[in-house]
Amino acid sequence: MLVAEAVCVARRESRASLRAAAYFVSALANNLPDVDIVYTWITRPRPLGSLLHHRGHTHTLLLSALGAWLLGLAIWRWFSRRNADAVPADRRLLVGLALAGVVLHLCLDLGNNYGVHPFWPVSGRWFYGDSIFIIEPSWWAIAIPVVAEALERRWLKVLLWVLLTAVLLLCWFLPFVSMTSRLTLLAVTALSLLVAKRTSPSTRIRVTLAAALAVPLVFGLASTRAKAALREATQAAFPALTVLDVATTPMPANPTCWEGLVAGEQAGVYRVLRASVALGPGPANDCKAGMDVEPSAPVTVLTRANHGGVRWLSAYSTEVSALARLRETDCRFRAMLRFARLPYVSASGKIAGDLRYDRGSGLDFADLPLPAPPALEDCPRWVPGWAEPRAELFR
């Protein structure tokens, strides 16, 4: 909606009907790639369908662009039939916003540690940004006051403010959101409202877009520092470990506190180390990221000394050969490995999952039950050909 408002302001567009169509197509297109949730049922057992098909084919540049083009043309036909003053430039506006919407969606999904594989069918490789919390409240605080001020429909203004209020309240009561982050979000909301009320449309759009772009820039730079700190700490505490991957996630509205996961191999043993990383001036203990995790994976508590802002929390270990045997003999686990960036198997061998999302002792959304080995006819169907994130373990 902010993008649509920015384009309308740049065009000095005053027609309420076109502005409404621009908002509508932009909002739809920004959510269009998530249409893949309607067919996740085709691959079983659960949750394989969700893990393999969500952020799947509709999250590729090829199919998302095709869907956006069709959506833009459909909205254009609907708009042109109801408005005699519609011109070809309006069609370009609506189709352009649709295409921009899906690209923006892919970029935002790239920002977190879940990942996307946008270049299929050329490549099925996953790409991870590791820099943005899955629902980053800073963007809500920046954008909603400005967008709400630009809207003419009162019910929509109220709806946006209700959503923002709900997010701010949620952040206030979630234990892993720091008091500094809560106060910062309130201050950003107040400043955004002041900009919306006291400046011209063009000024408030420029300021808001600059602030919105500053969020991924700040978190991206902080992610680079957090990963460097993790690699340095790993080298100091586990010098024999060959690091395969480092995944990081910030706390909401807090680029100074990160949860980090380091995957590596040492003498035929696969290990995943969990740590909190504090980038601020305070001690490492001030950052609580990852300390609320009680995984179902068989982890051991790490007692290694803090290294700078890195505080070691726990470690998962298993023989690479054991994972390779399970991969060879269980088609469900083999399918799971096309998603799992940090795979694990429970001590009983009855659950497999991804340590990024193994946060509770029960079954999390990425945990796959593995009862008795399946018959060939019970193997998962319609398994997409995404590249295995940890394929190097099995070469």
N, C-alpha and C positions, 0 to 999 in steps of 0.2 A: 504493500500500500504506500509505503514511503517512496519507493521507486516510481510508482505511478504519479504520485503527487509532484515529485521532482521533475518528471518529464512534462507534465501539464503546466507547471510554473515556467519551465524553460520555453515552452511554446506560447505562453501567455494565453492558454486555453480558458475560455470563460463559459463555454457551453456545458451546462450541468449534465446533460445526457451523455456527452462524450467523456466527461470526467468520471461519471459513474461507470461507464463501460470500461474505461482504463483501469479503474480500481478493481473492477470485477475480474477482468482477464488477468491482471497481474497477480491477484490473490489466488485465483484458480491455478495458474501456471506454476506459481511457487510451490504448490502442493501436488501438482500433477504426477511427479515421479513416484509418490507414495501410493499410487493406484495399485502397485504390485501386491499390497496386502490382501487384495481380493482373491488371489489365486495361490496363496501360500499352502493351501490344503492339498495341492496336487502331489506334494512330496511328504511321505510319512516314513517313520514315526515322528511325532512331535518331539522337539521343536525344529526338526531339520528343515521343514518347509519355510518357516519364518526366517531362520538363519541364512538359508541359501537363496531365497527368492526376494526377501525384503532387501532393499538396496541392490536389487538385481538388474534385470535387463532394462527396466524402465528408468534406471539410474545411470544408463550409458548415454553418451553424447548422441549416438546415432538415433536410438529410439525416443529419447526424451525430446530431441529437437523435432523429430517427425510428429510426435504427439502435440508439441507446442504449436507447430505450424498449423495443424488441423484445428486445434482449439482456437487459435487466433482468427482463422478464416471463418469458423463457425460463429464466433462472437461478432465478427465484422458483418456477416450476413444478417444476423439478428439485429444489429444496430442500424444498418443501412436501410432495412425494410421499415423501420419505425421512425427514421429521421430523414426527411427530404433534403436536408442540407449536408448530408454525408458526402465527403470527397475522398479521392484515392489516398490523400495524405493521412486520412483517418485510418484507413486499412493498414498502411505501413506502421502507424502508431500502435495499433492493437496487436498485429502480428509480431512487431518488434518487442513489445512488452511481454508477450507470451514466450518468445525465445529467450529473452533476458531472464524471465522468471525461472525457467528450468535450469539454466546455467547457474543462477544464483543459488538455487536449491542444491545442486551438486557441489558448489563451492562451500556452502555451509556444512553439508554432510562431510565433506573432506576435512573440515576443521577439527573434528573430534577423533577419538581413537577407534571408532567402529570401522571407518574406512569406506571407500567406494572403489569400483573398478570401471572408470568411465570410458576406457578405450576399446572395450569389446566391440566387434569380434577380432580386432587386431591383436589385442592382448587381454588376458583374463586376470592380470596382476592386480592385487589390492594396493591402494594408496591410502596412507594415514597421515592426517595433519597433526594429531596429538597435541592440540593447542587450545581447544575450546571446550568448555563444559557442555554436555549434551543439550541443556536448555540454559543458555547464558542470559541471565536477567538484565545485564547491562544494556543489551539492545532494546529490551522492552522499555526500560527507563528512559532511554534516549529518544526512541521513535514515537511512542504512543502519545505523549503530550502534544507533539507537533502535528501528527496525523489527525488526532481528535480535533484540534483547533481548526484544521482545514476543512473538516467535514461539515456538510449542511444538515444532514439527518441527525436529529437529536438522539434517536434510539441507538444509532451506531456509535455516537460519541460516548454515550453511557456504557455501552457494551465494552468498548475499549478500556475505559477507566475501571470498570469492574474487573476485567482481566488483569490489568496492571496491579490493582489493589490486591487481588488474590495472590499474584506472584510475590509481591512485596511482603505480604503476611506470611506466606509459606517460607520465604527466606528468613524471616524473623524467628520462626519457630524451629527450623531445621538445625540440629546441633552442629553440623559440619560447616555452616555458614558463620563466619566470624562476625563479631560485633562491628569491627571496622568496615567489613563489606556491607553490612546492613545499613550503617550510617551513610556510607558512600552511595548506595543505591537511592536512599532518600534524598541526598544532596543532588545527585544527577537528575532525578525526577523534578525537583524544584527548579533547577537551572534550566532544564528543558522546557518546563512550563513557562518560565520567565521569558525565554527566547521566543516561544510560540506566541506569547501575549504582546510582547513589546517590540518586535522587529517586523520588517516587511516580509512578504512571502518568499522572495528570492533570498533574503539574508538568512531567514530561519532554515531554509532548505540547505543552503551552503554549510551553515554551522552544524546542522544535524547530520548531514552526510559525512562531513569531516570527522565528527565524533564517532559515528558508526564505523567508519573505516579505521579509526584509531584503535578500536577494540581488538580486531584480529592482529593488528600490527604489534600492539603491546604484548598480547598473549603469545604471539608467534615468537617474538624475541625472547620472552621469558621461557618458552618451551625449549628453545635452543640452549639457553643457560642451564635449565634443569637437566636436560639430557647430557650436557657436558659434565655437570657436577656428578651425575649418576655414573657415567663412564669412568671418571677419575676415581670416585669412591670404590667402584667395583675393582678397578686395577689395584687399588691399595689393599682392599680386604680379601679379594679373591683373584690373586695374580695369575693363577693357572686356568682360569675360566675363559673360554673363547666366547665373546659376546656375539650373539646372533641378532638381537633386536632389543630396542629400548622403547617402551610405550609409556607415555605420560598423560596425565589428566589433571587440570587445575581444579581448585575449588571454585564455586560460583563467585563471580565478581572479585576474584582474588588471584592476581598473577604472581603472587609471592609464595604460594603454598601449593605443592603438587604431590600427587601420588604417582610413584614410578614403579615400573615392572621391568626387570632386566632378564632376558632369556639368554641362556648360554649352554655350552657343552664342555664337559671336562672328563677326559678319559672314558668316553662311552656313557657318561651320565648326563642327562638333560636336567637343567636346573632353571627355576624361575624365582628370582629374588624380588621381594616387595619392600618398598621403602617410602618414607615421606621425605620431601625435599623442600627446605625453606630457603627462599632466595632473599628474604629481608635481612635487616641488621640484627634481629634477635637470634636466640639459640634455636637449634633444630627442634627442640621439644615444643616450641611455640606452634609448630605446624602439625595438625592432627590428621592430615590426609592419610587415608588407608588404615587408621588405627581402629576404626569401627568394624573392620572386616573379620568375620568368623566363617571361613570357607568350609565347604564340604570336602575340598581337596585335602589330602594328608600333608599338612605343612608342619614345619618345626620353627620354633621361635629363634630368631637370630640374636646373638649376644655380641656381635661385633661392635666396636666403638664407633661413635658418630664420626663422620668425616666431613668437616665443614658444616653445611646445612643438611647433609644426608643422614637420616636416621634409619637404620636397618630394622625391619619388622619381622619378616618370616621368609621361609624358603620352601619350595616344592622340588623334590628330586625323584627321578626314576631312571631306570636303565633305558637307553635309546633302543636297545634290542627288544625290550618288552613292548614299547610303543610300536615298533616295526612289526612284531608278530601280531599284535592286535589289529594293526592296519591291514595286514595281509589276510587275516581270518574273519574279520567282522566288517561287512560292507557298510553298516551304519556308522561305525567309527571312521571308516575311510571317507564316507561322504562328509562327516563332521569336519574332517581335516581340510576341506575346501573352504571352511569359514574360520576355524580356530587359529587365531594368531598365537595364542599361548595355551596350547592344549594341556589337559591334565586327565588323569584317570584316578578314580577313587581307590582307596586301599583294597576294597572288595572286588574291584574290577567291574562293578555293576553300574557305575555312573561315569560319563565322560563329559567334559565341558571346556570352557575357556576361562582362564584365571582372570581375565579382564573383568568378568561379570560374575565370578563366583564369590559372592559377598556374604552369603548366609549359609547356615548349616542345612537348610532344606534345598529343594530344587529351585534354582534360579532360572531365568528365562533362557539361558544358553546351556543348561544342563540336560544331557541326553541320557535317559535310562538305558542300560544295556542288560536286559534279562538274557536268558539262554540264547546261544548263537542262533541267528535266524536261518531258516531254510532259504535256498536261492530265490524262490518265488516271493519271499518276504522282504527282499532287499529294496532299499529306497529307489523309487522311479523318478524320472525327470530331474536328475541331479545335474545342475549346470556345470560347465567346465571351467569354473574359476580356478586360478592357480593356487596351490596349497601354500599358505603363508610360511609354513615351516618345512617346506619340501626338502631343504638342505639336510635335515636330520636323517633322511631315508635314502640318501644317495650312496 
